[in-house]
Amino acid sequence: MSRVFWWLIVGLGAWWLIRRLRVGRTAGSTDRAAPTPGAEPPVESPQRDPLVMLRCAHCGVHLPQSEALLDDAQRSYCSAAHRGAGPR
Ligand SMILES: [Zn+2]
């Protein structure tokens, strides 16, 4: 039992050390260097949120903003054909 407890302490120590080293590295460098896996990617274009639904100005179908095509007036369309056809 005491041996298990010992390995637990060692494991926690190693975990703490790795965590400390990673935090020190990210704090010392710029944000662009080596993103850690699982970390949130930097949000560069909030307008292209895939969860935002837009309505095709031609046929009225709803589609994610990331898949929408925009014309010069910033109207959204589901396809290039409908963008060419224009709003209805
Ligand atoms: Zn459409």
PDB file of the backbone (N, CA, C, O) and the ligand in Angstrom, with CONECT records:
HET     ZN  A 101       1
ATOM      1  N   MET A   1       0.835  -1.212   0.000  1.00  0.00           N
ATOM      2  CA  MET A   1       0.000   0.000   0.000  1.00  0.00           C
ATOM      3  C   MET A   1       0.856   1.242   0.000  1.00  0.00           C
ATOM      4  O   MET A   1       0.561   2.226  -0.679  1.00  0.00           O
ATOM      5  N   SER A   2       1.943   1.179   0.788  1.00  0.00           N
ATOM      6  CA  SER A   2       2.809   2.360   0.853  1.00  0.00           C
ATOM      7  C   SER A   2       3.517   2.585  -0.481  1.00  0.00           C
ATOM      8  O   SER A   2       3.818   3.720  -0.852  1.00  0.00           O
ATOM      9  N   ARG A   3       3.784   1.474  -1.209  1.00  0.00           N
ATOM     10  CA  ARG A   3       4.457   1.613  -2.501  1.00  0.00           C
ATOM     11  C   ARG A   3       3.538   2.298  -3.517  1.00  0.00           C
ATOM     12  O   ARG A   3       3.970   3.144  -4.300  1.00  0.00           O
ATOM     13  N   VAL A   4       2.271   1.913  -3.483  1.00  0.00           N
ATOM     14  CA  VAL A   4       1.286   2.557  -4.375  1.00  0.00           C
ATOM     15  C   VAL A   4       1.218   4.051  -4.070  1.00  0.00           C
ATOM     16  O   VAL A   4       1.172   4.886  -4.973  1.00  0.00           O
ATOM     17  N   PHE A   5       1.213   4.358  -2.808  1.00  0.00           N
ATOM     18  CA  PHE A   5       1.139   5.760  -2.399  1.00  0.00           C
ATOM     19  C   PHE A   5       2.361   6.518  -2.902  1.00  0.00           C
ATOM     20  O   PHE A   5       2.260   7.661  -3.348  1.00  0.00           O
ATOM     21  N   TRP A   6       3.529   5.858  -2.821  1.00  0.00           N
ATOM     22  CA  TRP A   6       4.777   6.466  -3.287  1.00  0.00           C
ATOM     23  C   TRP A   6       4.710   6.784  -4.782  1.00  0.00           C
ATOM     24  O   TRP A   6       5.096   7.869  -5.216  1.00  0.00           O
ATOM     25  N   TRP A   7       4.208   5.809  -5.568  1.00  0.00           N
ATOM     26  CA  TRP A   7       4.113   6.035  -7.017  1.00  0.00           C
ATOM     27  C   TRP A   7       3.099   7.135  -7.350  1.00  0.00           C
ATOM     28  O   TRP A   7       3.248   7.864  -8.331  1.00  0.00           O
ATOM     29  N   LEU A   8       2.093   7.233  -6.531  1.00  0.00           N
ATOM     30  CA  LEU A   8       1.103   8.298  -6.712  1.00  0.00           C
ATOM     31  C   LEU A   8       1.770   9.665  -6.543  1.00  0.00           C
ATOM     32  O   LEU A   8       1.533  10.594  -7.315  1.00  0.00           O
ATOM     33  N   ILE A   9       2.609   9.759  -5.510  1.00  0.00           N
ATOM     34  CA  ILE A   9       3.325  11.018  -5.259  1.00  0.00           C
ATOM     35  C   ILE A   9       4.256  11.335  -6.422  1.00  0.00           C
ATOM     36  O   ILE A   9       4.331  12.474  -6.883  1.00  0.00           O
ATOM     37  N   VAL A  10       4.972  10.294  -6.893  1.00  0.00           N
ATOM     38  CA  VAL A  10       5.903  10.491  -8.010  1.00  0.00           C
ATOM     39  C   VAL A  10       5.144  10.937  -9.257  1.00  0.00           C
ATOM     40  O   VAL A  10       5.569  11.851  -9.963  1.00  0.00           O
ATOM     41  N   GLY A  11       4.009  10.274  -9.518  1.00  0.00           N
ATOM     42  CA  GLY A  11       3.200  10.623 -10.677  1.00  0.00           C
ATOM     43  C   GLY A  11       2.696  12.054 -10.612  1.00  0.00           C
ATOM     44  O   GLY A  11       2.755  12.792 -11.595  1.00  0.00           O
ATOM     45  N   LEU A  12       2.209  12.430  -9.462  1.00  0.00           N
ATOM     46  CA  LEU A  12       1.722  13.793  -9.278  1.00  0.00           C
ATOM     47  C   LEU A  12       2.842  14.806  -9.459  1.00  0.00           C
ATOM     48  O   LEU A  12       2.649  15.867 -10.053  1.00  0.00           O
ATOM     49  N   GLY A  13       4.032  14.457  -8.931  1.00  0.00           N
ATOM     50  CA  GLY A  13       5.185  15.346  -9.070  1.00  0.00           C
ATOM     51  C   GLY A  13       5.566  15.530 -10.533  1.00  0.00           C
ATOM     52  O   GLY A  13       5.830  16.647 -10.980  1.00  0.00           O
ATOM     53  N   ALA A  14       5.594  14.416 -11.281  1.00  0.00           N
ATOM     54  CA  ALA A  14       5.933  14.491 -12.704  1.00  0.00           C
ATOM     55  C   ALA A  14       4.894  15.312 -13.455  1.00  0.00           C
ATOM     56  O   ALA A  14       5.228  16.143 -14.300  1.00  0.00           O
ATOM     57  N   TRP A  15       3.623  15.063 -13.129  1.00  0.00           N
ATOM     58  CA  TRP A  15       2.533  15.793 -13.790  1.00  0.00           C
ATOM     59  C   TRP A  15       2.668  17.295 -13.516  1.00  0.00           C
ATOM     60  O   TRP A  15       2.513  18.119 -14.417  1.00  0.00           O
ATOM     61  N   TRP A  16       2.953  17.626 -12.280  1.00  0.00           N
ATOM     62  CA  TRP A  16       3.089  19.029 -11.901  1.00  0.00           C
ATOM     63  C   TRP A  16       4.274  19.671 -12.625  1.00  0.00           C
ATOM     64  O   TRP A  16       4.201  20.817 -13.071  1.00  0.00           O
ATOM     65  N   LEU A  17       5.382  18.897 -12.735  1.00  0.00           N
ATOM     66  CA  LEU A  17       6.587  19.416 -13.370  1.00  0.00           C
ATOM     67  C   LEU A  17       6.331  19.686 -14.861  1.00  0.00           C
ATOM     68  O   LEU A  17       6.696  20.743 -15.375  1.00  0.00           O
ATOM     69  N   ILE A  18       5.697  18.716 -15.556  1.00  0.00           N
ATOM     70  CA  ILE A  18       5.393  18.879 -16.987  1.00  0.00           C
ATOM     71  C   ILE A  18       4.471  20.079 -17.182  1.00  0.00           C
ATOM     72  O   ILE A  18       4.680  20.901 -18.074  1.00  0.00           O
ATOM     73  N   ARG A  19       3.463  20.163 -16.344  1.00  0.00           N
ATOM     74  CA  ARG A  19       2.509  21.261 -16.432  1.00  0.00           C
ATOM     75  C   ARG A  19       3.211  22.598 -16.242  1.00  0.00           C
ATOM     76  O   ARG A  19       2.942  23.561 -16.961  1.00  0.00           O
ATOM     77  N   ARG A  20       4.105  22.648 -15.275  1.00  0.00           N
ATOM     78  CA  ARG A  20       4.829  23.886 -14.996  1.00  0.00           C
ATOM     79  C   ARG A  20       5.708  24.281 -16.173  1.00  0.00           C
ATOM     80  O   ARG A  20       5.789  25.455 -16.533  1.00  0.00           O
ATOM     81  N   LEU A  21       6.374  23.279 -16.777  1.00  0.00           N
ATOM     82  CA  LEU A  21       7.258  23.556 -17.907  1.00  0.00           C
ATOM     83  C   LEU A  21       6.454  24.062 -19.093  1.00  0.00           C
ATOM     84  O   LEU A  21       6.874  24.992 -19.781  1.00  0.00           O
ATOM     85  N   ARG A  22       5.292  23.447 -19.338  1.00  0.00           N
ATOM     86  CA  ARG A  22       4.467  23.863 -20.470  1.00  0.00           C
ATOM     87  C   ARG A  22       3.946  25.277 -20.259  1.00  0.00           C
ATOM     88  O   ARG A  22       3.955  26.086 -21.187  1.00  0.00           O
ATOM     89  N   VAL A  23       3.499  25.579 -19.063  1.00  0.00           N
ATOM     90  CA  VAL A  23       2.983  26.914 -18.771  1.00  0.00           C
ATOM     91  C   VAL A  23       4.085  27.944 -18.936  1.00  0.00           C
ATOM     92  O   VAL A  23       3.865  29.021 -19.492  1.00  0.00           O
ATOM     93  N   GLY A  24       5.290  27.604 -18.445  1.00  0.00           N
ATOM     94  CA  GLY A  24       6.412  28.527 -18.571  1.00  0.00           C
ATOM     95  C   GLY A  24       6.775  28.781 -20.016  1.00  0.00           C
ATOM     96  O   GLY A  24       7.126  29.902 -20.385  1.00  0.00           O
ATOM     97  N   ARG A  25       6.691  27.721 -20.860  1.00  0.00           N
ATOM     98  CA  ARG A  25       7.040  27.883 -22.270  1.00  0.00           C
ATOM     99  C   ARG A  25       6.017  28.760 -22.988  1.00  0.00           C
ATOM    100  O   ARG A  25       6.395  29.659 -23.740  1.00  0.00           O
ATOM    101  N   THR A  26       4.716  28.506 -22.763  1.00  0.00           N
ATOM    102  CA  THR A  26       3.690  29.274 -23.457  1.00  0.00           C
ATOM    103  C   THR A  26       3.682  30.722 -22.981  1.00  0.00           C
ATOM    104  O   THR A  26       3.378  31.629 -23.756  1.00  0.00           O
ATOM    105  N   ALA A  27       4.013  30.943 -21.709  1.00  0.00           N
ATOM    106  CA  ALA A  27       4.024  32.312 -21.200  1.00  0.00           C
ATOM    107  C   ALA A  27       5.224  33.070 -21.741  1.00  0.00           C
ATOM    108  O   ALA A  27       5.143  34.279 -21.959  1.00  0.00           O
ATOM    109  N   GLY A  28       6.342  32.375 -21.963  1.00  0.00           N
ATOM    110  CA  GLY A  28       7.537  33.046 -22.427  1.00  0.00           C
ATOM    111  C   GLY A  28       7.529  33.341 -23.913  1.00  0.00           C
ATOM    112  O   GLY A  28       8.151  34.309 -24.351  1.00  0.00           O
ATOM    113  N   SER A  29       6.828  32.515 -24.707  1.00  0.00           N
ATOM    114  CA  SER A  29       6.821  32.706 -26.154  1.00  0.00           C
ATOM    115  C   SER A  29       5.562  33.447 -26.589  1.00  0.00           C
ATOM    116  O   SER A  29       4.694  33.776 -25.780  1.00  0.00           O
ATOM    117  N   THR A  30       5.491  33.696 -27.887  1.00  0.00           N
ATOM    118  CA  THR A  30       4.310  34.367 -28.419  1.00  0.00           C
ATOM    119  C   THR A  30       3.168  33.380 -28.544  1.00  0.00           C
ATOM    120  O   THR A  30       3.366  32.172 -28.418  1.00  0.00           O
ATOM    121  N   ASP A  31       1.971  33.893 -28.793  1.00  0.00           N
ATOM    122  CA  ASP A  31       0.788  33.044 -28.890  1.00  0.00           C
ATOM    123  C   ASP A  31       0.834  32.130 -30.114  1.00  0.00           C
ATOM    124  O   ASP A  31       0.186  31.084 -30.115  1.00  0.00           O
ATOM    125  N   ARG A  32       1.577  32.495 -31.146  1.00  0.00           N
ATOM    126  CA  ARG A  32       1.564  31.745 -32.400  1.00  0.00           C
ATOM    127  C   ARG A  32       2.357  30.451 -32.293  1.00  0.00           C
ATOM    128  O   ARG A  32       2.123  29.536 -33.083  1.00  0.00           O
ATOM    129  N   ALA A  33       3.285  30.337 -31.348  1.00  0.00           N
ATOM    130  CA  ALA A  33       4.199  29.198 -31.326  1.00  0.00           C
ATOM    131  C   ALA A  33       3.526  27.964 -30.745  1.00  0.00           C
ATOM    132  O   ALA A  33       2.968  28.011 -29.649  1.00  0.00           O
ATOM    133  N   ALA A  34       3.580  26.858 -31.482  1.00  0.00           N
ATOM    134  CA  ALA A  34       3.210  25.526 -31.017  1.00  0.00           C
ATOM    135  C   ALA A  34       1.953  25.489 -30.157  1.00  0.00           C
ATOM    136  O   ALA A  34       2.042  25.438 -28.930  1.00  0.00           O
ATOM    137  N   PRO A  35       0.777  25.513 -30.797  1.00  0.00           N
ATOM    138  CA  PRO A  35      -0.446  25.406 -29.998  1.00  0.00           C
ATOM    139  C   PRO A  35      -0.562  24.042 -29.343  1.00  0.00           C
ATOM    140  O   PRO A  35      -0.318  23.022 -29.988  1.00  0.00           O
ATOM    141  N   THR A  36      -0.926  24.012 -28.089  1.00  0.00           N
ATOM    142  CA  THR A  36      -1.045  22.743 -27.374  1.00  0.00           C
ATOM    143  C   THR A  36      -2.300  22.009 -27.840  1.00  0.00           C
ATOM    144  O   THR A  36      -3.341  22.638 -28.031  1.00  0.00           O
ATOM    145  N   PRO A  37      -2.221  20.681 -28.027  1.00  0.00           N
ATOM    146  CA  PRO A  37      -3.409  19.940 -28.454  1.00  0.00           C
ATOM    147  C   PRO A  37      -4.517  20.051 -27.422  1.00  0.00           C
ATOM    148  O   PRO A  37      -4.279  19.990 -26.215  1.00  0.00           O
ATOM    149  N   GLY A  38      -5.719  20.213 -27.920  1.00  0.00           N
ATOM    150  CA  GLY A  38      -6.853  20.346 -27.024  1.00  0.00           C
ATOM    151  C   GLY A  38      -7.148  21.772 -26.638  1.00  0.00           C
ATOM    152  O   GLY A  38      -8.211  22.068 -26.093  1.00  0.00           O
ATOM    153  N   ALA A  39      -6.198  22.673 -26.920  1.00  0.00           N
ATOM    154  CA  ALA A  39      -6.422  24.072 -26.592  1.00  0.00           C
ATOM    155  C   ALA A  39      -7.306  24.717 -27.646  1.00  0.00           C
ATOM    156  O   ALA A  39      -7.324  24.284 -28.798  1.00  0.00           O
ATOM    157  N   GLU A  40      -8.033  25.741 -27.256  1.00  0.00           N
ATOM    158  CA  GLU A  40      -8.904  26.451 -28.174  1.00  0.00           C
ATOM    159  C   GLU A  40      -8.068  27.157 -29.233  1.00  0.00           C
ATOM    160  O   GLU A  40      -7.137  27.882 -28.884  1.00  0.00           O
ATOM    161  N   PRO A  41      -8.370  26.967 -30.511  1.00  0.00           N
ATOM    162  CA  PRO A  41      -7.645  27.726 -31.533  1.00  0.00           C
ATOM    163  C   PRO A  41      -8.035  29.195 -31.464  1.00  0.00           C
ATOM    164  O   PRO A  41      -9.161  29.520 -31.090  1.00  0.00           O
ATOM    165  N   PRO A  42      -7.116  30.085 -31.821  1.00  0.00           N
ATOM    166  CA  PRO A  42      -7.450  31.500 -31.757  1.00  0.00           C
ATOM    167  C   PRO A  42      -8.570  31.844 -32.736  1.00  0.00           C
ATOM    168  O   PRO A  42      -8.536  31.436 -33.897  1.00  0.00           O
ATOM    169  N   VAL A  43      -9.542  32.584 -32.270  1.00  0.00           N
ATOM    170  CA  VAL A  43     -10.669  32.978 -33.118  1.00  0.00           C
ATOM    171  C   VAL A  43     -10.231  34.165 -33.962  1.00  0.00           C
ATOM    172  O   VAL A  43     -10.012  35.265 -33.455  1.00  0.00           O
ATOM    173  N   GLU A  44     -10.109  33.919 -35.251  1.00  0.00           N
ATOM    174  CA  GLU A  44      -9.623  34.973 -36.140  1.00  0.00           C
ATOM    175  C   GLU A  44     -10.748  35.631 -36.916  1.00  0.00           C
ATOM    176  O   GLU A  44     -10.652  36.809 -37.261  1.00  0.00           O
ATOM    177  N   SER A  45     -11.822  34.885 -37.199  1.00  0.00           N
ATOM    178  CA  SER A  45     -12.918  35.455 -37.974  1.00  0.00           C
ATOM    179  C   SER A  45     -14.244  35.087 -37.324  1.00  0.00           C
ATOM    180  O   SER A  45     -14.848  34.078 -37.688  1.00  0.00           O
ATOM    181  N   PRO A  46     -14.705  35.884 -36.375  1.00  0.00           N
ATOM    182  CA  PRO A  46     -15.968  35.575 -35.702  1.00  0.00           C
ATOM    183  C   PRO A  46     -17.166  35.621 -36.636  1.00  0.00           C
ATOM    184  O   PRO A  46     -18.222  35.079 -36.308  1.00  0.00           O
ATOM    185  N   GLN A  47     -17.022  36.266 -37.807  1.00  0.00           N
ATOM    186  CA  GLN A  47     -18.155  36.340 -38.742  1.00  0.00           C
ATOM    187  C   GLN A  47     -18.434  34.982 -39.376  1.00  0.00           C
ATOM    188  O   GLN A  47     -19.547  34.749 -39.848  1.00  0.00           O
ATOM    189  N   ARG A  48     -17.451  34.077 -39.398  1.00  0.00           N
ATOM    190  CA  ARG A  48     -17.612  32.792 -40.068  1.00  0.00           C
ATOM    191  C   ARG A  48     -17.922  31.683 -39.069  1.00  0.00           C
ATOM    192  O   ARG A  48     -17.421  30.567 -39.204  1.00  0.00           O
ATOM    193  N   ASP A  49     -18.722  31.975 -38.098  1.00  0.00           N
ATOM    194  CA  ASP A  49     -19.117  30.967 -37.123  1.00  0.00           C
ATOM    195  C   ASP A  49     -20.000  29.924 -37.804  1.00  0.00           C
ATOM    196  O   ASP A  49     -21.059  30.278 -38.322  1.00  0.00           O
ATOM    197  N   PRO A  50     -19.600  28.639 -37.822  1.00  0.00           N
ATOM    198  CA  PRO A  50     -20.395  27.621 -38.516  1.00  0.00           C
ATOM    199  C   PRO A  50     -21.739  27.361 -37.862  1.00  0.00           C
ATOM    200  O   PRO A  50     -22.611  26.751 -38.482  1.00  0.00           O
ATOM    201  N   LEU A  51     -21.931  27.806 -36.627  1.00  0.00           N
ATOM    202  CA  LEU A  51     -23.195  27.562 -35.941  1.00  0.00           C
ATOM    203  C   LEU A  51     -24.254  28.586 -36.319  1.00  0.00           C
ATOM    204  O   LEU A  51     -25.440  28.383 -36.058  1.00  0.00           O
ATOM    205  N   VAL A  52     -23.829  29.688 -36.935  1.00  0.00           N
ATOM    206  CA  VAL A  52     -24.787  30.713 -37.327  1.00  0.00           C
ATOM    207  C   VAL A  52     -25.471  30.287 -38.617  1.00  0.00           C
ATOM    208  O   VAL A  52     -24.803  29.986 -39.606  1.00  0.00           O
ATOM    209  N   MET A  53     -26.783  30.260 -38.613  1.00  0.00           N
ATOM    210  CA  MET A  53     -27.529  29.847 -39.786  1.00  0.00           C
ATOM    211  C   MET A  53     -27.965  31.076 -40.572  1.00  0.00           C
ATOM    212  O   MET A  53     -28.445  32.061 -40.010  1.00  0.00           O
ATOM    213  N   LEU A  54     -27.784  30.990 -41.886  1.00  0.00           N
ATOM    214  CA  LEU A  54     -28.203  32.057 -42.775  1.00  0.00           C
ATOM    215  C   LEU A  54     -29.265  31.525 -43.726  1.00  0.00           C
ATOM    216  O   LEU A  54     -29.404  30.316 -43.912  1.00  0.00           O
ATOM    217  N   ARG A  55     -30.008  32.446 -44.323  1.00  0.00           N
ATOM    218  CA  ARG A  55     -31.093  32.076 -45.211  1.00  0.00           C
ATOM    219  C   ARG A  55     -30.704  32.481 -46.626  1.00  0.00           C
ATOM    220  O   ARG A  55     -30.261  33.604 -46.871  1.00  0.00           O
ATOM    221  N   CYS A  56     -30.878  31.541 -47.552  1.00  0.00           N
ATOM    222  CA  CYS A  56     -30.594  31.840 -48.955  1.00  0.00           C
ATOM    223  C   CYS A  56     -31.576  32.912 -49.426  1.00  0.00           C
ATOM    224  O   CYS A  56     -32.788  32.769 -49.268  1.00  0.00           O
ATOM    225  N   ALA A  57     -31.038  33.987 -50.007  1.00  0.00           N
ATOM    226  CA  ALA A  57     -31.894  35.094 -50.450  1.00  0.00           C
ATOM    227  C   ALA A  57     -32.725  34.708 -51.667  1.00  0.00           C
ATOM    228  O   ALA A  57     -33.667  35.421 -52.015  1.00  0.00           O
ATOM    229  N   HIS A  58     -32.400  33.601 -52.319  1.00  0.00           N
ATOM    230  CA  HIS A  58     -33.143  33.195 -53.520  1.00  0.00           C
ATOM    231  C   HIS A  58     -34.223  32.172 -53.190  1.00  0.00           C
ATOM    232  O   HIS A  58     -35.393  32.386 -53.506  1.00  0.00           O
ATOM    233  N   CYS A  59     -33.845  31.062 -52.557  1.00  0.00           N
ATOM    234  CA  CYS A  59     -34.811  29.975 -52.343  1.00  0.00           C
ATOM    235  C   CYS A  59     -35.258  29.874 -50.888  1.00  0.00           C
ATOM    236  O   CYS A  59     -36.229  29.174 -50.603  1.00  0.00           O
ATOM    237  N   GLY A  60     -34.593  30.539 -49.972  1.00  0.00           N
ATOM    238  CA  GLY A  60     -35.041  30.576 -48.589  1.00  0.00           C
ATOM    239  C   GLY A  60     -34.540  29.444 -47.718  1.00  0.00           C
ATOM    240  O   GLY A  60     -34.912  29.358 -46.548  1.00  0.00           O
ATOM    241  N   VAL A  61     -33.699  28.569 -48.265  1.00  0.00           N
ATOM    242  CA  VAL A  61     -33.188  27.463 -47.469  1.00  0.00           C
ATOM    243  C   VAL A  61     -32.178  27.988 -46.445  1.00  0.00           C
ATOM    244  O   VAL A  61     -31.453  28.946 -46.712  1.00  0.00           O
ATOM    245  N   HIS A  62     -32.140  27.356 -45.279  1.00  0.00           N
ATOM    246  CA  HIS A  62     -31.196  27.769 -44.243  1.00  0.00           C
ATOM    247  C   HIS A  62     -29.932  26.934 -44.339  1.00  0.00           C
ATOM    248  O   HIS A  62     -29.990  25.728 -44.581  1.00  0.00           O
ATOM    249  N   LEU A  63     -28.801  27.576 -44.150  1.00  0.00           N
ATOM    250  CA  LEU A  63     -27.518  26.877 -44.243  1.00  0.00           C
ATOM    251  C   LEU A  63     -26.534  27.522 -43.287  1.00  0.00           C
ATOM    252  O   LEU A  63     -26.687  28.692 -42.937  1.00  0.00           O
ATOM    253  N   PRO A  64     -25.508  26.763 -42.852  1.00  0.00           N
ATOM    254  CA  PRO A  64     -24.502  27.344 -41.961  1.00  0.00           C
ATOM    255  C   PRO A  64     -23.776  28.496 -42.641  1.00  0.00           C
ATOM    256  O   PRO A  64     -23.554  28.488 -43.852  1.00  0.00           O
ATOM    257  N   GLN A  65     -23.416  29.477 -41.841  1.00  0.00           N
ATOM    258  CA  GLN A  65     -22.749  30.649 -42.381  1.00  0.00           C
ATOM    259  C   GLN A  65     -21.436  30.282 -43.059  1.00  0.00           C
ATOM    260  O   GLN A  65     -21.011  30.947 -44.003  1.00  0.00           O
ATOM    261  N   SER A  66     -20.782  29.201 -42.563  1.00  0.00           N
ATOM    262  CA  SER A  66     -19.501  28.802 -43.146  1.00  0.00           C
ATOM    263  C   SER A  66     -19.664  28.294 -44.575  1.00  0.00           C
ATOM    264  O   SER A  66     -18.704  28.300 -45.346  1.00  0.00           O
ATOM    265  N   GLU A  67     -20.883  27.850 -44.940  1.00  0.00           N
ATOM    266  CA  GLU A  67     -21.102  27.321 -46.294  1.00  0.00           C
ATOM    267  C   GLU A  67     -21.826  28.323 -47.180  1.00  0.00           C
ATOM    268  O   GLU A  67     -22.019  28.067 -48.369  1.00  0.00           O
ATOM    269  N   ALA A  68     -22.222  29.439 -46.633  1.00  0.00           N
ATOM    270  CA  ALA A  68     -22.997  30.398 -47.409  1.00  0.00           C
ATOM    271  C   ALA A  68     -22.091  31.163 -48.364  1.00  0.00           C
ATOM    272  O   ALA A  68     -20.924  31.427 -48.075  1.00  0.00           O
ATOM    273  N   LEU A  69     -22.668  31.509 -49.509  1.00  0.00           N
ATOM    274  CA  LEU A  69     -21.974  32.369 -50.472  1.00  0.00           C
ATOM    275  C   LEU A  69     -22.595  33.755 -50.371  1.00  0.00           C
ATOM    276  O   LEU A  69     -23.815  33.901 -50.307  1.00  0.00           O
ATOM    277  N   LEU A  70     -21.742  34.759 -50.357  1.00  0.00           N
ATOM    278  CA  LEU A  70     -22.227  36.137 -50.211  1.00  0.00           C
ATOM    279  C   LEU A  70     -22.045  36.884 -51.525  1.00  0.00           C
ATOM    280  O   LEU A  70     -21.064  36.683 -52.241  1.00  0.00           O
ATOM    281  N   ASP A  71     -23.008  37.749 -51.828  1.00  0.00           N
ATOM    282  CA  ASP A  71     -22.854  38.601 -53.001  1.00  0.00           C
ATOM    283  C   ASP A  71     -22.301  39.958 -52.560  1.00  0.00           C
ATOM    284  O   ASP A  71     -21.905  40.126 -51.406  1.00  0.00           O
ATOM    285  N   ASP A  72     -22.276  40.921 -53.482  1.00  0.00           N
ATOM    286  CA  ASP A  72     -21.678  42.217 -53.176  1.00  0.00           C
ATOM    287  C   ASP A  72     -22.435  42.947 -52.074  1.00  0.00           C
ATOM    288  O   ASP A  72     -21.841  43.723 -51.325  1.00  0.00           O
ATOM    289  N   ALA A  73     -23.741  42.705 -51.968  1.00  0.00           N
ATOM    290  CA  ALA A  73     -24.560  43.369 -50.947  1.00  0.00           C
ATOM    291  C   ALA A  73     -24.582  42.578 -49.636  1.00  0.00           C
ATOM    292  O   ALA A  73     -25.381  42.880 -48.750  1.00  0.00           O
ATOM    293  N   GLN A  74     -23.705  41.562 -49.501  1.00  0.00           N
ATOM    294  CA  GLN A  74     -23.592  40.732 -48.299  1.00  0.00           C
ATOM    295  C   GLN A  74     -24.839  39.908 -48.058  1.00  0.00           C
ATOM    296  O   GLN A  74     -25.103  39.512 -46.923  1.00  0.00           O
ATOM    297  N   ARG A  75     -25.626  39.635 -49.117  1.00  0.00           N
ATOM    298  CA  ARG A  75     -26.739  38.697 -48.992  1.00  0.00           C
ATOM    299  C   ARG A  75     -26.176  37.284 -49.104  1.00  0.00           C
ATOM    300  O   ARG A  75     -25.193  37.059 -49.811  1.00  0.00           O
ATOM    301  N   SER A  76     -26.789  36.342 -48.417  1.00  0.00           N
ATOM    302  CA  SER A  76     -26.274  34.969 -48.399  1.00  0.00           C
ATOM    303  C   SER A  76     -27.059  34.091 -49.365  1.00  0.00           C
ATOM    304  O   SER A  76     -28.261  34.274 -49.556  1.00  0.00           O
ATOM    305  N   TYR A  77     -26.364  33.142 -49.966  1.00  0.00           N
ATOM    306  CA  TYR A  77     -26.974  32.210 -50.908  1.00  0.00           C
ATOM    307  C   TYR A  77     -26.473  30.800 -50.607  1.00  0.00           C
ATOM    308  O   TYR A  77     -25.395  30.613 -50.044  1.00  0.00           O
ATOM    309  N   CYS A  78     -27.290  29.803 -51.000  1.00  0.00           N
ATOM    310  CA  CYS A  78     -26.930  28.417 -50.739  1.00  0.00           C
ATOM    311  C   CYS A  78     -25.994  27.885 -51.810  1.00  0.00           C
ATOM    312  O   CYS A  78     -25.286  26.908 -51.563  1.00  0.00           O
ATOM    313  N   SER A  79     -25.964  28.493 -52.994  1.00  0.00           N
ATOM    314  CA  SER A  79     -25.153  27.970 -54.084  1.00  0.00           C
ATOM    315  C   SER A  79     -24.783  29.107 -55.019  1.00  0.00           C
ATOM    316  O   SER A  79     -25.365  30.190 -54.976  1.00  0.00           O
ATOM    317  N   ALA A  80     -23.794  28.829 -55.870  1.00  0.00           N
ATOM    318  CA  ALA A  80     -23.354  29.831 -56.833  1.00  0.00           C
ATOM    319  C   ALA A  80     -24.457  30.116 -57.843  1.00  0.00           C
ATOM    320  O   ALA A  80     -24.583  31.241 -58.327  1.00  0.00           O
ATOM    321  N   ALA A  81     -25.267  29.087 -58.168  1.00  0.00           N
ATOM    322  CA  ALA A  81     -26.354  29.279 -59.114  1.00  0.00           C
ATOM    323  C   ALA A  81     -27.380  30.273 -58.567  1.00  0.00           C
ATOM    324  O   ALA A  81     -27.854  31.154 -59.285  1.00  0.00           O
ATOM    325  N   HIS A  82     -27.714  30.115 -57.275  1.00  0.00           N
ATOM    326  CA  HIS A  82     -28.685  31.021 -56.687  1.00  0.00           C
ATOM    327  C   HIS A  82     -28.105  32.419 -56.497  1.00  0.00           C
ATOM    328  O   HIS A  82     -28.825  33.416 -56.565  1.00  0.00           O
ATOM    329  N   ARG A  83     -26.808  32.481 -56.261  1.00  0.00           N
ATOM    330  CA  ARG A  83     -26.173  33.795 -56.175  1.00  0.00           C
ATOM    331  C   ARG A  83     -26.236  34.493 -57.524  1.00  0.00           C
ATOM    332  O   ARG A  83     -26.447  35.704 -57.602  1.00  0.00           O
ATOM    333  N   GLY A  84     -26.048  33.705 -58.599  1.00  0.00           N
ATOM    334  CA  GLY A  84     -26.138  34.271 -59.933  1.00  0.00           C
ATOM    335  C   GLY A  84     -27.552  34.704 -60.267  1.00  0.00           C
ATOM    336  O   GLY A  84     -27.758  35.693 -60.971  1.00  0.00           O
ATOM    337  N   ALA A  85     -28.550  33.942 -59.748  1.00  0.00           N
ATOM    338  CA  ALA A  85     -29.943  34.268 -60.017  1.00  0.00           C
ATOM    339  C   ALA A  85     -30.395  35.495 -59.239  1.00  0.00           C
ATOM    340  O   ALA A  85     -31.316  36.198 -59.656  1.00  0.00           O
ATOM    341  N   GLY A  86     -29.748  35.750 -58.112  1.00  0.00           N
ATOM    342  CA  GLY A  86     -30.075  36.945 -57.336  1.00  0.00           C
ATOM    343  C   GLY A  86     -31.223  36.703 -56.371  1.00  0.00           C
ATOM    344  O   GLY A  86     -31.842  35.639 -56.387  1.00  0.00           O
ATOM    345  N   PRO A  87     -31.510  37.700 -55.522  1.00  0.00           N
ATOM    346  CA  PRO A  87     -32.583  37.554 -54.533  1.00  0.00           C
ATOM    347  C   PRO A  87     -33.958  37.517 -55.188  1.00  0.00           C
ATOM    348  O   PRO A  87     -34.174  38.071 -56.265  1.00  0.00           O
ATOM    349  N   ARG A  88     -34.886  36.841 -54.498  1.00  0.00           N
ATOM    350  CA  ARG A  88     -36.222  36.712 -55.070  1.00  0.00           C
ATOM    351  C   ARG A  88     -37.231  37.457 -54.221  1.00  0.00           C
ATOM    352  O   ARG A  88     -38.420  37.466 -54.540  1.00  0.00           O
TER     353      ARG A  88
HETATM  354 ZN    ZN A 101     -30.831  28.862 -52.567  1.00  0.00          ZN2+
END
